Each structure stands twice: as structure tokens, then as C-alpha cells.
Amino acid sequence: LAGADQNDYQKVVQHYLKPDEKYTIAQVEEKIGTAVIPSLESSTDNILHRTKQLYIETIELNKDLLVQLRQKYPDRKFIVSGMLGLSA
């Protein structure tokens, strides 16, 4: 895959590796070679980090929204997810 552009790289990976399956490093090496493993690991780590960050930001956004709604509508009650760590 040396010298291939990113689209070619992605096509090769998608051809041999399916998104909903788990693979060992040995299986990846067998299917597409060792050159792409560091890049796959780095990309996966990056995606996982961003997913965690989005989760945290979504919780914070929901907390902020709840505060705003409570200020705007003080006489109303709200259903609050336990994930927010706040009381209704």
C-alpha cells in the first residue's frame, strides 16, 4: 500500500475487513499486510477518543439545556435522565 492514496487504502481495507467483525492482529496481517496496522490502531484510538469526548460534551450540553429550561419555565417539571447526575 506504499504510495497509494487514502481512497485506495480505504478500498483495500474495506474489501478485506468488515465493520461489524472483530479481528486479531494476525488476521489483519494475513488479510492486508503489516504496513497498515499502526495506521489502523491510530485511527481506531482516535475514533474512540472522539466518541468519549462527544459523549461527555453531549451530557454537558443536556445539563446546560436543563438549566436554561428550568430558568425559563420554573413552574414546570422535567424528566431528567440519571446519566446527567441531576435531580428532576
N, C-alpha and C positions, 0 to 999 in steps of 0.2 A: 504493500500500500504506500510505499515511499513515493512521494511526488504526486500522489493522487490528490485531487481537490476534495473538499469536505463532502460534497454531494456524492462522489464516487465512494468515498469511505463509508458514508452513511448507507448507501445502497448495499454494499458488501455486508456490513454488519446486520442490516435488516433482513437480508436474504438468509443468513445463517442463524441468526439469533432472534427468537420470537419474544415479544414484550412480556407476556404473562408466564414465562417459564424461568426457572432458576438454573443456573449453570455453574459448574465448578471452573476454576481457572484452567484445569487440564482440558475440560471440554471446550472452552473458548480457544485455547491454544490449538487444539486439534481442528476446530472448525475454521478459524480465521487467522491463526498465527499469533506469535507473541508480541509483535510490534504494536498492536493496538491495546493491549491490556492496560498499560499505565494511563492511556487516554480514557479508556472506559471507566477505570476506577476513579479517575479525577472527575470526570463528568458526572458519575453517579454520586460521588461525595458532594459535588456542587449542587446537584438537584436535591439531595436530601437536606442539605443545609438551607437551601432556599425554601423548601417545603416547611421546615421547622420555623423559619423566620416568618413565613406567611401565616402560619398557624398563630404565632404569638401576636402578630400585627392584627389579625382578624379578631382575636379576643380583646385586644386593646381598643380596637375600633368599636366593637359591640359595647364595651364598658362606657366609652365616651358617648355613644349614641344613647345609652340608657340614662346617663346623667343629664344629657340635653332634654330627653323626653320627660324625665321627672321634673325638671325645672319648668318646662313649658306646660306640662299637664300635671300639676301637683295633686289634683284630686283623683287622678286615675291610678289604677293598679296595673302592674305589668307582670307578665310571665317571664321569669328570669331563669336562664339556663344555669345549672350548678357549675358548669365549666367557667363561668365568669367569676365565681368566688364572691358573689354579692347576694344580698337578700332581696326578696321581692318587695 
